[in-house]
Amino acid sequence: MTSPNLIVDGDAEAVAQCSPKGLDGMTLPGWNIGKGEPNAVCYGQPGWPDASSPGPANRGQKFFAGGGTGNAEMDQTINVSGAGSAIDQGGVSFDLNGWLGGYGAQDDRVNMTATFLGASGNQLGSAECDDVSSIDRGLKTGLLQRDTKGTLPKGTRSVKIQLNYSWTDGDTNDGYADDLSFTIGASLPAPKLTAPATTVPGYDHVFVVYMENQDYDGLTGIIGNPLAPYINGLRPQAATLTQSYATTHPSDPNYVALAAGGLYGLVDNSVTTTTLDANHIGTSVDAAHKTWKGYAEDANGNCDQTAHGQYYQDDLPFLYFKNMKSDPTYCAAHLQPLTQMTADLKSTATTPNFVWFAANECHNMEGCGVASGDSWLSTTLPTIFNSPAWKQQRSLLILTWDEGATKAFGPLFPNRVPTLVLGSQNTVKAGSTSSERTDQYGLLRTIDTALGLHPLTNNDRYAATVNDIWSGH
């Protein structure tokens, strides 16, 4: 008697989209990301394993890779309590195996471990599939099978499967993994892929503002920076997310990640030459029969698609999308100057359910620095906080940054960004901090849940949300 494979999405096929260059973070359905930005790449992309590379015969389209921020870790915990009585009698076998590898002579690698846990979470033992070194691979790009077998310790009730990626060189962590499997010699049902639990409450309105190019703290950061007195002064009213990460570099892919649940191949700032034929959060709001607008500082009228002065049309990501570029009437109804937000906020009836508002290139901190952006926020956010939508209804504000201060990859640049969450009607724990990890897809799922929207892709469908900042939780 052998169980089915108990690892959920051990072949990366449930991942929403392949990483274009191995340099963007993403949701890995079924997996918790504990460190770094592991991702999934498609076989056959230039410089990566392809159909002729050593690896599994039934390899599918995708494989796991270590991402663009140095060392990385991903894990999932398997519940085996349904076979508890058999396990406690002793002699229940296990088989941990998978295909592990790397790139050419580069010695980035990944290992896979299984940790056997008792009912109280106590560790009872472990097993490991050794990593595959560049020497093991003959200095060739590819994956080799690793397999370890044994007997489950008596008392085992769960098994933590963990992949640890080790970086040695280059922008990407080229530890590769695919077709991961864990089976036991007892009867258990096949696991089902489910979204992580969320406690995000419902809201009438969600406001999002992206600032640019700042780290969480330190010399190039926001938290604790004396040049940002307004932002830091908001923290006693807000929840501060200490483990919030951007997806990649440069700016626009990060905007599109939050707006559309994926990069759709975007790797640069190319709004004038790139059109994405995809749904975005605006179409999700439409489908829910709710209202939305994007407001941009210094826009010349509605649907302004031309850069001028400190206005850049990509400071709102919606102009990347086909339905905005091809339908001027729809675009004009939804993309408007920031001055219009002040007018719309005067009543709950004219305040959209979803708002994305943007500073110009000076005030977003990229052009004129932290103090300029902090001052802009100090004159812009009170308009929201003093509005009927905030004072009389349930409203949520997410203040976040598109990417870290340095547009570079590797272990020195974790791409950790500041994120503050504020809620009206005491819905967010004022003055709280959270160390629960999130990223732009986690923020998108937060918005989905808050407004009752259908997910756009598996990136937001299976993203983890921060759950410990909401009042009552």
C-alpha positions as a Python dict, from the first residue, in 0.01 Angstrom:
ca = {
    (1, 'M'): (0, 0, 0),
    (2, 'T'): (143, 337, -103),
    (3, 'S'): (-14, 679, -73),
    (4, 'P'): (-40, 916, -367),
    (5, 'N'): (216, 1194, -389),
    (6, 'L'): (143, 1408, -83),
    (7, 'I'): (331, 1717, -204),
    (8, 'V'): (99, 1980, -349),
    (9, 'D'): (221, 2121, -680),
    (10, 'G'): (558, 1952, -664),
    (11, 'D'): (602, 2014, -1036),
    (12, 'A'): (534, 2392, -1040),
    (13, 'E'): (260, 2348, -1298),
    (14, 'A'): (3, 2540, -1087),
    (15, 'V'): (219, 2854, -1104),
    (16, 'A'): (33, 3132, -1286),
    (17, 'Q'): (304, 3238, -1530),
    (18, 'C'): (665, 3150, -1599),
    (19, 'S'): (923, 3397, -1481),
    (20, 'P'): (1050, 3576, -1794),
    (21, 'K'): (1413, 3585, -1677),
    (22, 'G'): (1412, 3411, -1340),
    (23, 'L'): (1428, 3750, -1170),
    (24, 'D'): (1076, 3802, -1036),
    (25, 'G'): (904, 3673, -728),
    (26, 'M'): (567, 3506, -750),
    (27, 'T'): (312, 3296, -568),
    (28, 'L'): (403, 2927, -563),
    (29, 'P'): (63, 2763, -503),
    (30, 'G'): (70, 2521, -213),
    (31, 'W'): (407, 2650, -89),
    (32, 'N'): (504, 2895, 181),
    (33, 'I'): (792, 3126, 92),
    (34, 'G'): (1015, 3156, 394),
    (35, 'K'): (1306, 3346, 245),
    (36, 'G'): (1404, 3517, -78),
    (37, 'E'): (1200, 3513, -398),
    (38, 'P'): (1194, 3157, -538),
    (39, 'N'): (998, 3129, -859),
    (40, 'A'): (919, 2905, -1156),
    (41, 'V'): (1077, 2918, -1500),
    (42, 'C'): (964, 2752, -1821),
    (43, 'Y'): (1180, 2489, -1984),
    (44, 'G'): (1337, 2617, -2302),
    (45, 'Q'): (1380, 2982, -2212),
    (46, 'P'): (1720, 3104, -2336),
    (47, 'G'): (1995, 3010, -2091),
    (48, 'W'): (1774, 2770, -1894),
    (49, 'P'): (1716, 2393, -1907),
    (50, 'D'): (1532, 2279, -2218),
    (51, 'A'): (1391, 1958, -2362),
    (52, 'S'): (1740, 1821, -2428),
    (53, 'S'): (1881, 1899, -2082),
    (54, 'P'): (1913, 1616, -1828),
    (55, 'G'): (1597, 1602, -1619),
    (56, 'P'): (1266, 1424, -1566),
    (57, 'A'): (1115, 1253, -1869),
    (58, 'N'): (768, 1390, -1792),
    (59, 'R'): (886, 1738, -1709),
    (60, 'G'): (584, 1948, -1796),
    (61, 'Q'): (632, 2316, -1873),
    (62, 'K'): (784, 2458, -1555),
    (63, 'F'): (1041, 2398, -1284),
    (64, 'F'): (1127, 2576, -959),
    (65, 'A'): (1426, 2811, -941),
    (66, 'G'): (1584, 3017, -664),
    (67, 'G'): (1493, 3366, -785),
    (68, 'G'): (1679, 3695, -794),
    (69, 'T'): (1755, 3782, -430),
    (70, 'G'): (2020, 3531, -321),
    (71, 'N'): (1946, 3239, -90),
    (72, 'A'): (1584, 3127, -80),
    (73, 'E'): (1356, 2884, 103),
    (74, 'M'): (1012, 2739, 33),
    (75, 'D'): (817, 2482, 229),
    (76, 'Q'): (487, 2310, 284),
    (77, 'T'): (355, 2096, 567),
    (78, 'I'): (179, 1768, 493),
    (79, 'N'): (-84, 1635, 736),
    (80, 'V'): (-41, 1259, 780),
    (81, 'S'): (-258, 1225, 1091),
    (82, 'G'): (-510, 1019, 890),
    (83, 'A'): (-254, 737, 898),
    (84, 'G'): (-165, 800, 1262),
    (85, 'S'): (-264, 461, 1400),
    (86, 'A'): (-60, 277, 1136),
    (87, 'I'): (237, 509, 1190),
    (88, 'D'): (227, 450, 1567),
    (89, 'Q'): (247, 73, 1514),
    (90, 'G'): (581, 130, 1340),
    (91, 'G'): (712, 23, 1004),
    (92, 'V'): (534, 278, 781),
    (93, 'S'): (779, 363, 505),
    (94, 'F'): (836, 691, 328),
    (95, 'D'): (994, 789, -2),
    (96, 'L'): (1123, 1143, -61),
    (97, 'N'): (1244, 1213, -410),
    (98, 'G'): (1276, 1481, -674),
    (99, 'W'): (1487, 1619, -953),
    (100, 'L'): (1743, 1877, -840),
    (101, 'G'): (2002, 2065, -1041),
    (102, 'G'): (2159, 2386, -1161),
    (103, 'Y'): (2331, 2582, -1435),
    (104, 'G'): (2652, 2487, -1612),
    (105, 'A'): (2968, 2528, -1406),
    (106, 'Q'): (2791, 2759, -1162),
    (107, 'D'): (2747, 2593, -823),
    (108, 'D'): (2412, 2733, -713),
    (109, 'R'): (2211, 2441, -582),
    (110, 'V'): (1903, 2330, -386),
    (111, 'N'): (1841, 2051, -138),
    (112, 'M'): (1514, 1902, -17),
    (113, 'T'): (1442, 1791, 338),
    (114, 'A'): (1152, 1624, 518),
    (115, 'T'): (1111, 1697, 888),
    (116, 'F'): (884, 1462, 1082),
    (117, 'L'): (672, 1635, 1343),
    (118, 'G'): (459, 1510, 1631),
    (119, 'A'): (111, 1627, 1726),
    (120, 'S'): (252, 1923, 1921),
    (121, 'G'): (494, 2020, 1643),
    (122, 'N'): (793, 1857, 1811),
    (123, 'Q'): (1061, 1729, 1577),
    (124, 'L'): (1092, 1351, 1568),
    (125, 'G'): (1345, 1311, 1290),
    (126, 'S'): (1432, 1417, 937),
    (127, 'A'): (1547, 1297, 597),
    (128, 'E'): (1727, 1475, 316),
    (129, 'C'): (1773, 1454, -57),
    (130, 'D'): (2124, 1580, -118),
    (131, 'D'): (2173, 1875, -348),
    (132, 'V'): (2329, 1837, -690),
    (133, 'S'): (2663, 2013, -733),
    (134, 'S'): (2806, 2139, -1060),
    (135, 'I'): (3052, 1847, -1045),
    (136, 'D'): (2764, 1602, -1005),
    (137, 'R'): (2613, 1746, -1322),
    (138, 'G'): (2942, 1727, -1513),
    (139, 'L'): (2939, 2109, -1533),
    (140, 'K'): (2629, 2085, -1752),
    (141, 'T'): (2292, 2253, -1708),
    (142, 'G'): (2031, 2005, -1595),
    (143, 'L'): (1860, 1817, -1315),
    (144, 'L'): (1942, 1480, -1159),
    (145, 'Q'): (1711, 1259, -953),
    (146, 'R'): (1764, 1235, -580),
    (147, 'D'): (1581, 978, -366),
    (148, 'T'): (1585, 886, 0),
    (149, 'K'): (1375, 623, 176),
    (150, 'G'): (1314, 527, 536),
    (151, 'T'): (1056, 464, 806),
    (152, 'L'): (837, 730, 963),
    (153, 'P'): (906, 778, 1334),
    (154, 'K'): (624, 666, 1559),
    (155, 'G'): (407, 962, 1657),
    (156, 'T'): (450, 1146, 1327),
    (157, 'R'): (145, 1358, 1248),
    (158, 'S'): (284, 1600, 991),
    (159, 'V'): (582, 1630, 762),
    (160, 'K'): (744, 1960, 665),
    (161, 'I'): (891, 1952, 315),
    (162, 'Q'): (1150, 2221, 266),
    (163, 'L'): (1361, 2339, -28),
    (164, 'N'): (1670, 2545, 51),
    (165, 'Y'): (1835, 2726, -239),
    (166, 'S'): (2202, 2826, -203),
    (167, 'W'): (2336, 3115, -413),
    (168, 'T'): (2698, 3145, -522),
    (169, 'D'): (2713, 3386, -815),
    (170, 'G'): (2517, 3590, -1068),
    (171, 'D'): (2184, 3772, -1061),
    (172, 'T'): (1972, 3459, -1036),
    (173, 'N'): (1987, 3172, -790),
    (174, 'D'): (2022, 2881, -1030),
    (175, 'G'): (1922, 2601, -800),
    (176, 'Y'): (1654, 2405, -988),
    (177, 'A'): (1390, 2157, -868),
    (178, 'D'): (1111, 1965, -1038),
    (179, 'D'): (881, 1663, -999),
    (180, 'L'): (906, 1656, -619),
    (181, 'S'): (737, 1364, -445),
    (182, 'F'): (673, 1238, -93),
    (183, 'T'): (479, 915, -41),
    (184, 'I'): (421, 690, 258),
    (185, 'G'): (335, 323, 292),
    (186, 'A'): (-18, 384, 417),
    (187, 'S'): (-351, 491, 275),
    (188, 'L'): (-416, 865, 255),
    (189, 'P'): (-623, 1070, 13),
    (190, 'A'): (-450, 1280, -251),
    (191, 'P'): (-402, 1637, -125),
    (192, 'K'): (-598, 1922, -278),
    (193, 'L'): (-457, 2262, -363),
    (194, 'T'): (-627, 2522, -145),
    (195, 'A'): (-570, 2892, -88),
    (196, 'P'): (-414, 2996, 243),
    (197, 'A'): (-666, 3111, 502),
    (198, 'T'): (-732, 3484, 507),
    (199, 'T'): (-889, 3705, 774),
    (200, 'V'): (-907, 4024, 565),
    (201, 'P'): (-1246, 4185, 637),
    (202, 'G'): (-1481, 4341, 385),
    (203, 'Y'): (-1461, 4709, 290),
    (204, 'D'): (-1663, 4965, 99),
    (205, 'H'): (-1355, 5136, -44),
    (206, 'V'): (-990, 5049, -97),
    (207, 'F'): (-730, 5316, -173),
    (208, 'V'): (-384, 5225, -307),
    (209, 'V'): (-88, 5457, -352),
    (210, 'Y'): (248, 5341, -485),
    (211, 'M'): (554, 5547, -402),
    (212, 'E'): (888, 5461, -565),
    (213, 'N'): (1235, 5322, -506),
    (214, 'Q'): (1284, 5311, -130),
    (215, 'D'): (1394, 5037, 106),
    (216, 'Y'): (1210, 4949, 425),
    (217, 'D'): (1473, 5109, 651),
    (218, 'G'): (1840, 5201, 667),
    (219, 'L'): (2017, 5476, 476),
    (220, 'T'): (1793, 5431, 173),
    (221, 'G'): (1479, 5349, 369),
    (222, 'I'): (1161, 5506, 501),
    (223, 'I'): (1092, 5360, 845),
    (224, 'G'): (1275, 5574, 1097),
    (225, 'N'): (1394, 5822, 834),
    (226, 'P'): (1384, 6183, 969),
    (227, 'L'): (1313, 6302, 614),
    (228, 'A'): (977, 6122, 631),
    (229, 'P'): (811, 6265, 944),
    (230, 'Y'): (459, 6241, 806),
    (231, 'I'): (486, 5876, 705),
    (232, 'N'): (645, 5776, 1034),
    (233, 'G'): (384, 5984, 1213),
    (234, 'L'): (115, 5767, 1052),
    (235, 'R'): (253, 5450, 1207),
    (236, 'P'): (70, 5488, 1543),
    (237, 'Q'): (-254, 5481, 1341),
    (238, 'A'): (-143, 5211, 1097),
    (239, 'A'): (-21, 4856, 1071),
    (240, 'T'): (341, 4843, 953),
    (241, 'L'): (431, 4538, 745),
    (242, 'T'): (794, 4456, 818),
    (243, 'Q'): (825, 4173, 565),
    (244, 'S'): (674, 4322, 252),
    (245, 'Y'): (857, 4256, -74),
    (246, 'A'): (849, 4388, -427),
    (247, 'T'): (844, 4148, -719),
    (248, 'T'): (1137, 4256, -937),
    (249, 'H'): (1304, 4554, -1110),
    (250, 'P'): (1248, 4798, -1277),
    (251, 'S'): (933, 4983, -1173),
    (252, 'D'): (663, 4896, -1423),
    (253, 'P'): (659, 4516, -1381),
    (254, 'N'): (595, 4576, -1011),
    (255, 'Y'): (302, 4802, -1095),
    (256, 'V'): (160, 4543, -1334),
    (257, 'A'): (207, 4265, -1078),
    (258, 'L'): (-22, 4441, -833),
    (259, 'A'): (-263, 4559, -1102),
    (260, 'A'): (-301, 4233, -1293),
    (261, 'G'): (-175, 3938, -1090),
    (262, 'G'): (121, 3867, -1316),
    (263, 'L'): (389, 4018, -1536),
    (264, 'Y'): (262, 3881, -1868),
    (265, 'G'): (623, 3882, -1990),
    (266, 'L'): (689, 4247, -1900),
    (267, 'V'): (1051, 4304, -1796),
    (268, 'D'): (1096, 4678, -1858),
    (269, 'N'): (933, 5021, -1854),
    (270, 'S'): (772, 5022, -2198),
    (271, 'V'): (418, 5153, -2171),
    (272, 'T'): (433, 5329, -2509),
    (273, 'T'): (536, 5013, -2698),
    (274, 'T'): (383, 4731, -2493),
    (275, 'T'): (15, 4640, -2485),
    (276, 'L'): (-99, 4368, -2247),
    (277, 'D'): (-410, 4181, -2358),
    (278, 'A'): (-509, 4078, -2007),
    (279, 'N'): (-758, 4154, -1735),
    (280, 'H'): (-662, 4383, -1449),
    (281, 'I'): (-806, 4483, -1117),
    (282, 'G'): (-1026, 4741, -1288),
    (283, 'T'): (-1199, 4470, -1489),
    (284, 'S'): (-1237, 4267, -1169),
    (285, 'V'): (-1412, 4562, -1008),
    (286, 'D'): (-1634, 4600, -1314),
    (287, 'A'): (-1728, 4231, -1298),
    (288, 'A'): (-1828, 4277, -933),
    (289, 'H'): (-2057, 4567, -1038),
    (290, 'K'): (-1851, 4812, -839),
    (291, 'T'): (-1672, 5132, -934),
    (292, 'W'): (-1307, 5224, -978),
    (293, 'K'): (-1079, 5506, -1087),
    (294, 'G'): (-710, 5581, -1119),
    (295, 'Y'): (-608, 5938, -1040),
    (296, 'A'): (-272, 6082, -1151),
    (297, 'E'): (-109, 6405, -1043),
    (298, 'D'): (-47, 6650, -1331),
    (299, 'A'): (-247, 6452, -1587),
    (300, 'N'): (-377, 6678, -1865),
    (301, 'G'): (-738, 6573, -1856),
    (302, 'N'): (-881, 6223, -1868),
    (303, 'C'): (-693, 5927, -2017),
    (304, 'D'): (-371, 6125, -2063),
    (305, 'Q'): (-140, 5892, -2257),
    (306, 'T'): (149, 6134, -2320),
    (307, 'A'): (440, 6208, -2085),
    (308, 'H'): (502, 6575, -2006),
    (309, 'G'): (678, 6762, -1729),
    (310, 'Q'): (674, 6543, -1419),
    (311, 'Y'): (379, 6338, -1547),
    (312, 'Y'): (453, 5988, -1677),
    (313, 'Q'): (163, 5779, -1796),
    (314, 'D'): (306, 5459, -1645),
    (315, 'D'): (270, 5592, -1290),
    (316, 'L'): (-73, 5436, -1322),
    (317, 'P'): (-29, 5087, -1470),
    (318, 'F'): (-364, 5069, -1645),
    (319, 'L'): (-241, 5225, -1969),
    (320, 'Y'): (-49, 4904, -2036),
    (321, 'F'): (-374, 4720, -2099),
    (322, 'K'): (-554, 4672, -2426),
    (323, 'N'): (-899, 4764, -2299),
    (324, 'M'): (-768, 5103, -2185),
    (325, 'K'): (-570, 5181, -2501),
    (326, 'S'): (-842, 5069, -2742),
    (327, 'D'): (-1146, 5228, -2576),
    (328, 'P'): (-1099, 5605, -2520),
    (329, 'T'): (-1442, 5643, -2359),
    (330, 'Y'): (-1378, 5367, -2106),
    (331, 'C'): (-1029, 5502, -2039),
    (332, 'A'): (-1155, 5857, -1985),
    (333, 'A'): (-1416, 5736, -1739),
    (334, 'H'): (-1154, 5563, -1526),
    (335, 'L'): (-821, 5750, -1555),
    (336, 'Q'): (-845, 6110, -1440),
    (337, 'P'): (-638, 6392, -1289),
    (338, 'L'): (-569, 6377, -917),
    (339, 'T'): (-771, 6698, -869),
    (340, 'Q'): (-1080, 6497, -961),
    (341, 'M'): (-1023, 6266, -662),
    (342, 'T'): (-1075, 6561, -428),
    (343, 'A'): (-1409, 6633, -594),
    (344, 'D'): (-1515, 6268, -596),
    (345, 'L'): (-1434, 6228, -227),
    (346, 'K'): (-1693, 6487, -127),
    (347, 'S'): (-1965, 6221, -106),
    (348, 'T'): (-1977, 5845, -58),
    (349, 'A'): (-2187, 5814, -373),
    (350, 'T'): (-1909, 5954, -594),
    (351, 'T'): (-1618, 5785, -416),
    (352, 'P'): (-1515, 5477, -618),
    (353, 'N'): (-1497, 5140, -445),
    (354, 'F'): (-1140, 5102, -569),
    (355, 'V'): (-900, 5392, -605),
    (356, 'W'): (-539, 5389, -726),
    (357, 'F'): (-388, 5735, -703),
    (358, 'A'): (-41, 5841, -809),
    (359, 'A'): (204, 6121, -740),
    (360, 'N'): (401, 6275, -1022),
    (361, 'E'): (762, 6172, -1085),
    (362, 'C'): (894, 6428, -839),
    (363, 'H'): (653, 6360, -556),
    (364, 'N'): (669, 5980, -580),
    (365, 'M'): (1023, 6003, -432),
    (366, 'E'): (1205, 5887, -745),
    (367, 'G'): (1262, 6234, -888),
    (368, 'C'): (1292, 6463, -587),
    (369, 'G'): (1365, 6238, -291),
    (370, 'V'): (1203, 6124, 30),
    (371, 'A'): (1119, 6465, 179),
    (372, 'S'): (930, 6572, -132),
    (373, 'G'): (719, 6256, -132),
    (374, 'D'): (654, 6277, 239),
    (375, 'S'): (530, 6633, 199),
    (376, 'W'): (303, 6530, -88),
    (377, 'L'): (150, 6254, 120),
    (378, 'S'): (97, 6497, 408),
    (379, 'T'): (-125, 6714, 188),
    (380, 'T'): (-293, 6432, -8),
    (381, 'L'): (-386, 6163, 245),
    (382, 'P'): (-584, 6393, 479),
    (383, 'T'): (-827, 6447, 191),
    (384, 'I'): (-906, 6077, 215),
    (385, 'F'): (-906, 6062, 595),
    (386, 'N'): (-1147, 6357, 615),
    (387, 'S'): (-1384, 6223, 350),
    (388, 'P'): (-1730, 6077, 416),
    (389, 'A'): (-1609, 5746, 270),
    (390, 'W'): (-1347, 5724, 546),
    (391, 'K'): (-1549, 5870, 833),
    (392, 'Q'): (-1885, 5707, 760),
    (393, 'Q'): (-1796, 5383, 578),
    (394, 'R'): (-1537, 5108, 592),
    (395, 'S'): (-1231, 5218, 399),
    (396, 'L'): (-882, 5074, 363),
    (397, 'L'): (-564, 5255, 258),
    (398, 'I'): (-252, 5070, 141),
    (399, 'L'): (60, 5286, 119),
    (400, 'T'): (344, 5094, -41),
    (401, 'W'): (649, 5126, -266),
    (402, 'D'): (708, 4972, -606),
    (403, 'E'): (1065, 4845, -546),
    (404, 'G'): (1374, 4885, -331),
    (405, 'A'): (1619, 5171, -368),
    (406, 'T'): (1870, 4986, -585),
    (407, 'K'): (1765, 4827, -914),
    (408, 'A'): (1993, 4526, -872),
    (409, 'F'): (1967, 4156, -798),
    (410, 'G'): (2147, 3916, -569),
    (411, 'P'): (2175, 3868, -191),
    (412, 'L'): (2256, 4233, -115),
    (413, 'F'): (1925, 4350, -259),
    (414, 'P'): (1631, 4169, -97),
    (415, 'N'): (1379, 4419, -243),
    (416, 'R'): (1209, 4468, 93),
    (417, 'V'): (984, 4773, 80),
    (418, 'P'): (782, 4975, 330),
    (419, 'T'): (409, 4905, 345),
    (420, 'L'): (160, 5072, 577),
    (421, 'V'): (-203, 4965, 604),
    (422, 'L'): (-466, 5194, 756),
    (423, 'G'): (-833, 5116, 809),
    (424, 'S'): (-1129, 5332, 906),
    (425, 'Q'): (-1382, 5229, 1172),
    (426, 'N'): (-1103, 5071, 1381),
    (427, 'T'): (-1071, 4780, 1137),
    (428, 'V'): (-689, 4774, 1146),
    (429, 'K'): (-490, 4742, 1467),
    (430, 'A'): (-347, 5088, 1515),
    (431, 'G'): (25, 5096, 1591),
    (432, 'S'): (70, 4727, 1510),
    (433, 'T'): (353, 4564, 1321),
    (434, 'S'): (346, 4236, 1136),
    (435, 'S'): (632, 4007, 1043),
    (436, 'E'): (408, 3791, 824),
    (437, 'R'): (551, 3787, 474),
    (438, 'T'): (366, 3949, 186),
    (439, 'D'): (436, 4077, -163),
    (440, 'Q'): (247, 4250, -440),
    (441, 'Y'): (35, 3941, -503),
    (442, 'G'): (-47, 3918, -134),
    (443, 'L'): (-158, 4282, -143),
    (444, 'L'): (-368, 4208, -451),
    (445, 'R'): (-541, 3919, -274),
    (446, 'T'): (-599, 4155, 19),
    (447, 'I'): (-778, 4394, -217),
    (448, 'D'): (-969, 4106, -379),
    (449, 'T'): (-1092, 3989, -40),
    (450, 'A'): (-1170, 4336, 90),
    (451, 'L'): (-1390, 4417, -210),
    (452, 'G'): (-1521, 4069, -288),
    (453, 'L'): (-1343, 4043, -623),
    (454, 'H'): (-1271, 3728, -820),
    (455, 'P'): (-896, 3654, -840),
    (456, 'L'): (-717, 3742, -1162),
    (457, 'T'): (-460, 3459, -1168),
    (458, 'N'): (-316, 3190, -942),
    (459, 'N'): (-78, 3456, -813),
    (460, 'D'): (-349, 3633, -617),
    (461, 'R'): (-577, 3328, -582),
    (462, 'Y'): (-317, 3138, -377),
    (463, 'A'): (-123, 3427, -224),
    (464, 'A'): (-90, 3450, 151),
    (465, 'T'): (-236, 3761, 313),
    (466, 'V'): (-114, 3927, 631),
    (467, 'N'): (-371, 3813, 888),
    (468, 'D'): (-256, 3952, 1223),
    (469, 'I'): (-324, 4324, 1163),
    (470, 'W'): (-703, 4318, 1155),
    (471, 'S'): (-904, 4415, 1461),
    (472, 'G'): (-1073, 4112, 1613),
    (473, 'H'): (-796, 3877, 1493),
}
